[in-house]
Amino acid sequence: MKDVKYFAPATLPEALQLLETYGPELSVLAGGTDLVRDMNLEFKVPQGILWIGRLRLEYIKDEGSLIRIGGATRMQTAASSPVLIEKAAALARAAGKMASPPVRSLATLGGNLVTASPAADPGCALVGLRAEVVLTSTKGQRVVPLEDFYLGAKSTVISPDELLTEILVRPTQAGEGSSYLKIGRRQALTLAVLNATSRVKLDDLGMVEAISIAVGAAAPTLLRIKSAEAMLTGQKLTEEAILEAGEIAAREIKPIDDVHGTAWYKRKITPVLVARTLREAGKMNGGV
């Protein structure tokens, strides 16, 4: 393996200056569950590595109307966070279902998002929660809705001089819930054949006041199913409406045959998985 530059800045300004200077040459190292594997297998050997482990970017802060999550927050931290379990249940569940306990003890939320896998567990949950990401450079910060962050598989809008420093999630309120579910080839330690997230807010009459639905592993990027959201908004969250939303989602996805499952199978299970998340998010049938 060729020699690789290695930087371990102690402060965020120092890290951003290095990105400005060496940007395209650097790969950011957080937990290393993807980068180190790729380097060991020589899939990707970067010219330089920027380790961000000293930047204090692992935190979950509940500010009332907003939850701020540091980009280097580990999956195990997110999965066990009382704040996320109560106010962003879909994310806590997704983080707890990703990979294995040893991987979750290292892998970070920011790293998972930047990797831009269309089957990502936390990514699907965060798109469904309508999260935003904060991208920081020496020029300042910009806030990007996560659904607009992805350009395609393994491709995002982040620039070489930017670092994903924070994830912003608005907590669920009274009458609101969220749910994340996945189907894999095994019960555990598996990538998603298909995953889905729903966030539902009902008014005092049980009408849908706000809703978001996301589906993963079914297109080049994680998808918001906005036509199903529009159909449900202002309606009673009945079983008939839930099933119709699932059918709309099945028509909207763009699956392909891959090693995890066929496009035919993904279209068949999409209505089922979306319906289950809607029931749970709407607190029907013992939802979270």
C-alpha positions in Angstrom: 0.0 0.0 0.0 1.3 3.5 -0.8 2.2 6.0 1.9 -0.8 8.0 3.1 -0.8 11.4 4.7 -2.4 11.3 8.1 -3.9 14.3 10.1 -5.4 14.3 13.5 -6.5 17.9 14.2 -7.4 18.8 17.8 -10.0 21.5 16.8 -12.7 22.0 14.3 -11.1 25.2 12.8 -7.9 23.2 12.3 -9.8 20.4 10.6 -11.6 22.8 8.3 -8.3 24.5 7.3 -6.9 21.1 6.3 -9.9 20.3 4.2 -9.6 23.7 2.5 -5.9 23.0 1.8 -6.0 19.3 0.9 -9.8 18.7 0.3 -9.9 16.3 -2.7 -6.9 14.4 -1.4 -8.4 13.6 2.0 -10.8 11.0 3.2 -12.5 11.7 6.5 -12.0 9.0 9.2 -14.5 8.7 12.0 -15.4 5.2 13.0 -13.6 3.7 10.0 -16.0 0.8 9.4 -16.2 1.6 5.7 -12.9 3.4 5.0 -10.6 1.0 6.8 -12.2 -2.0 5.2 -11.9 -0.4 1.8 -8.2 0.4 2.4 -7.5 -3.1 3.7 -9.1 -4.6 0.6 -7.5 -1.9 -1.6 -10.8 -0.8 -2.9 -9.9 2.7 -2.0 -6.6 4.0 -0.9 -6.8 7.7 -0.3 -3.9 10.1 -0.6 -4.6 11.4 2.9 -6.7 10.7 6.0 -8.3 13.3 8.3 -9.2 11.7 11.6 -12.0 13.7 13.4 -12.0 11.7 16.6 -10.7 14.7 18.6 -13.2 17.3 17.5 -15.9 16.5 20.1 -18.6 15.8 17.5 -20.3 13.0 19.5 -23.3 14.4 21.3 -27.1 14.4 21.3 -28.6 17.7 22.6 -32.3 18.2 23.2 -33.1 21.9 22.8 -36.8 21.5 23.0 -37.9 22.3 19.5 -34.8 20.8 18.0 -32.5 17.8 18.6 -28.8 18.4 17.6 -26.8 15.3 16.9 -23.0 15.5 16.4 -21.8 14.0 13.1 -19.4 11.6 14.9 -22.1 10.2 17.2 -21.8 6.5 17.2 -24.7 4.1 16.4 -24.7 2.5 19.8 -25.0 6.0 21.4 -27.9 6.8 19.2 -29.6 3.5 19.7 -29.6 3.8 23.5 -30.2 7.5 23.8 -33.3 8.2 26.0 -33.9 11.4 24.0 -34.0 9.6 20.6 -36.0 6.7 22.0 -38.7 9.1 23.2 -38.6 11.8 20.5 -37.1 10.3 17.4 -38.0 6.6 17.8 -37.4 5.7 14.2 -33.7 6.8 14.4 -33.1 5.0 17.7 -34.5 1.8 16.2 -32.6 2.1 12.9 -29.3 2.7 14.7 -29.9 -0.3 16.8 -30.6 -2.5 13.8 -27.6 -1.6 11.8 -24.9 -4.3 11.3 -23.5 -5.8 14.6 -22.7 -4.6 18.1 -19.0 -4.3 17.4 -19.7 -2.3 14.2 -22.3 -0.1 16.0 -19.6 0.7 18.7 -17.5 2.4 16.0 -19.7 3.4 13.1 -21.0 7.0 13.2 -24.2 8.6 12.0 -22.4 11.2 9.9 -20.2 8.6 8.3 -23.3 6.5 7.4 -24.9 9.5 5.7 -21.8 10.5 3.8 -21.4 7.0 2.5 -24.7 7.5 0.8 -25.9 3.9 0.6 -29.5 3.8 -0.7 -30.1 1.0 1.8 -28.8 2.8 4.9 -30.7 2.1 8.1 -30.1 5.5 9.8 -30.3 7.3 6.5 -33.8 6.0 5.8 -34.9 6.9 9.3 -33.5 10.4 9.1 -35.1 11.1 5.7 -38.4 9.9 7.1 -38.0 12.2 10.1 -37.3 15.1 7.7 -33.9 15.7 9.2 -31.3 18.2 8.0 -27.5 18.1 7.9 -25.1 20.9 8.7 -22.2 21.1 6.3 -19.3 23.2 7.6 -16.2 24.8 5.9 -13.9 27.7 6.5 -16.5 29.8 4.5 -19.3 29.1 7.0 -22.2 26.6 7.3 -25.0 25.5 5.2 -28.1 23.5 6.2 -29.3 20.9 3.7 -32.5 18.8 4.0 -31.3 15.2 4.1 -33.5 14.2 1.2 -31.7 16.8 -1.0 -28.3 15.7 0.3 -28.2 12.6 -1.9 -27.4 12.8 -5.6 -27.2 9.0 -6.2 -25.6 5.9 -4.8 -22.3 6.9 -3.1 -22.8 10.5 -4.2 -23.8 13.6 -2.2 -23.8 17.4 -2.4 -20.9 17.7 0.1 -17.9 19.6 -1.2 -14.3 18.5 -0.7 -13.7 21.4 1.8 -16.8 20.6 3.8 -17.4 18.4 6.9 -20.8 17.1 8.0 -20.7 18.4 11.6 -24.3 18.1 12.7 -27.7 16.4 12.1 -30.8 18.3 13.0 -34.0 16.5 13.9 -37.3 18.1 15.0 -38.6 15.9 17.9 -42.0 14.3 17.7 -44.7 16.1 19.7 -48.0 15.2 21.3 -50.1 13.2 18.8 -47.0 12.4 16.7 -45.0 9.2 16.3 -42.4 7.6 14.1 -41.5 4.1 13.0 -38.6 2.4 11.2 -38.8 -1.2 9.9 -36.5 -3.2 7.6 -36.7 -6.6 5.9 -33.4 -8.5 5.5 -32.3 -11.9 4.4 -31.7 -12.8 8.0 -33.2 -11.7 11.4 -30.0 -9.8 12.4 -26.6 -8.6 11.1 -28.0 -8.0 7.6 -28.3 -5.2 5.1 -31.8 -4.1 4.2 -33.5 -5.8 1.2 -36.0 -3.0 1.8 -36.5 -0.5 4.6 -39.1 2.2 5.4 -39.8 5.0 7.8 -43.0 6.9 8.6 -43.6 10.0 10.7 -47.2 10.8 11.5 -48.8 13.7 13.4 -52.6 13.5 14.1 -54.8 16.3 15.2 -57.4 16.0 18.0 -59.9 14.4 15.6 -57.5 11.8 14.4 -56.9 13.5 11.0 -53.4 13.5 9.5 -51.9 16.9 10.2 -48.4 16.2 9.0 -46.8 13.1 7.5 -43.6 11.8 5.9 -42.8 8.4 4.4 -39.4 7.2 3.2 -38.4 4.0 1.5 -34.8 2.7 1.1 -33.0 0.1 -0.9 -35.5 0.7 -3.7 -33.9 3.4 -5.9 -30.5 5.1 -6.4 -31.2 7.2 -3.4 -33.4 7.1 -0.3 -36.9 8.2 -1.4 -39.6 10.4 0.1 -43.0 9.1 -1.1 -44.6 12.6 -1.4 -47.6 11.5 -3.4 -48.7 9.2 -0.6 -48.0 11.9 1.9 -50.2 14.3 0.0 -53.0 11.7 -0.3 -53.0 11.1 3.5 -52.7 14.7 4.6 -56.0 16.0 6.0 -57.5 12.5 5.9 -58.4 10.1 8.7 -55.6 7.5 9.1 -57.8 4.5 8.4 -56.7 1.0 7.4 -58.0 1.7 3.9 -55.9 4.9 3.6 -52.8 3.1 4.9 -53.1 0.3 2.4 -53.6 2.9 -0.4 -50.4 4.7 0.7 -48.5 1.5 0.5 -49.7 0.8 -3.0 -48.7 4.3 -4.1 -45.2 3.7 -2.6 -44.9 0.5 -4.6 -45.6 2.4 -7.8 -43.1 5.2 -6.9 -40.0 3.2 -6.1 -37.4 2.3 -8.8 -36.0 -1.0 -7.6 -33.4 -3.1 -9.4 -32.4 -6.7 -9.1 -29.4 -7.0 -6.8 -27.6 -9.5 -4.5 -30.1 -8.7 -1.7 -33.4 -9.2 -3.6 -35.2 -8.8 -6.9 -37.0 -5.8 -8.1 -40.2 -7.9 -8.2 -39.9 -8.9 -4.6 -39.2 -5.3 -3.5 -42.3 -4.1 -5.2 -44.3 -6.8 -3.5 -43.1 -6.1 0.0 -43.1 -2.3 -0.2 -46.9 -1.9 0.5 -46.6 -4.2 3.5 -43.6 -2.5 5.1 -44.9 1.0 4.5 -48.3 0.1 5.9 -46.7 -1.4 9.1 -44.6 1.8 9.7 -47.7 4.0 9.2 -49.7 1.9 11.7 -46.9 2.1 14.3 -46.2 5.8 13.7 -50.0 6.5 14.0 -49.9 4.5 17.3 -52.2 1.9 15.9 -51.7 -1.8 16.9 -49.3 -1.0 19.7 -46.9 1.2 17.7 -43.8 2.8 19.2 
